Amino acid sequence: MKIVITIAAYNEENIIGSVLQQIPSEYDVIVVDDGSTDKTREICKSYGATVVKHVINLGQGAAVLTGFRKALEGNYDYIIEMDGDGQHDPADIPRFIELLEKHPEIDIVVGSRILGSSYKAPFFRRTFLPVFTGIINKITGYQLTDSMSGFRVFRANSLRRCHSLINEFLEPQYLASEMFIKFSRENLVVSEIPIHISSRGFGMSYKGLVRYGWGVTRTIIRTIMQVQ
Amino acid sequence: MKPITIIIIPLIILLLCMAAVLFKKDRISFQTFFVWFLIWLATAFVFIFPDVINIFSDFLGFNNRMLFVFTVTIVVLLVMAFMNFAKNKQNELTLIKLIQHVSLLASSLEEQKEKDTDENRHHHRRVQ
């Protein structure tokens, strides 16, 4: 079984090393350096990760998609998407894989911060996350609790099946909403498991919450218009 | 001929020449050149024959000639701003796709280079 982890990173030199250190050696790692101006690329290289570097900052969504495209070039069974800021615990990965192995009908497993008990989100995020997730559920028919989680595992063949979709994604920043709406149109099956979240170690959040809310709303509206 | 006409006409000729040069150098498409050619020609026409505005403003129901000119100008500018915005967004998306493609290509080349270097090292060791 071949597994690859894709990490989108932007100026994460302080934390990316410890993230990569925690990842077991049996997993291949692709880091998409989204136009960092610090030593993110060099640090990732020193840990043996494959690094794809964007010459300028395109946004997290675009970086994640580049990671998927790179991963799909390889002969992997599962593609894992993780954040580069140390929030996600690689120790959770076997539970994702176990679920996918047990249930061949599942295409994507999302790590839910809501199902996991240790997540203490800021007030606005705690309030708006269920709202946006509810909207996504209404549109897609999925029953998610955390549609914005950046810890997801994809069956590589399912992504290969939607390869054209991956190339047609429009939203360079707020990918999750667009992804779920489009995947639901392809009848991909999504499931969730609880994950452990640690507070952001050294990195800071680059998205203001208002901007985030507006970006997600805009993405939902645009994707609905596009898929109709 | 009014002084403003004497000032404007050479300017419009200059702009017409600039549009022609840009088209000749393949910096703009024929459609873009044609649209700008018509715009500058119409502007020149209005400055040479200002009374022509009366015909249009009366036809469209404007009581005031200036109001007609301002309205047309604002509408044209808004249309152009929107077209520019749309084109800009399209370019942005193309740029994102291009950067992703180039990044993936560069990464593959780098991997190949590293692989070749490793193979060379093995080969040298065997020879030694």
Interface residues (C-beta under 8 A of the other chain):
Chain A: V32 T50 V51 V52 K53 H54 V55 I56 L58 A62 L65 T66 R69 K70 E73 N167 L170 P172
Chain B: L93 I96 K97 I99 Q100 V102 S103 L104 A106 S107 S108 E111
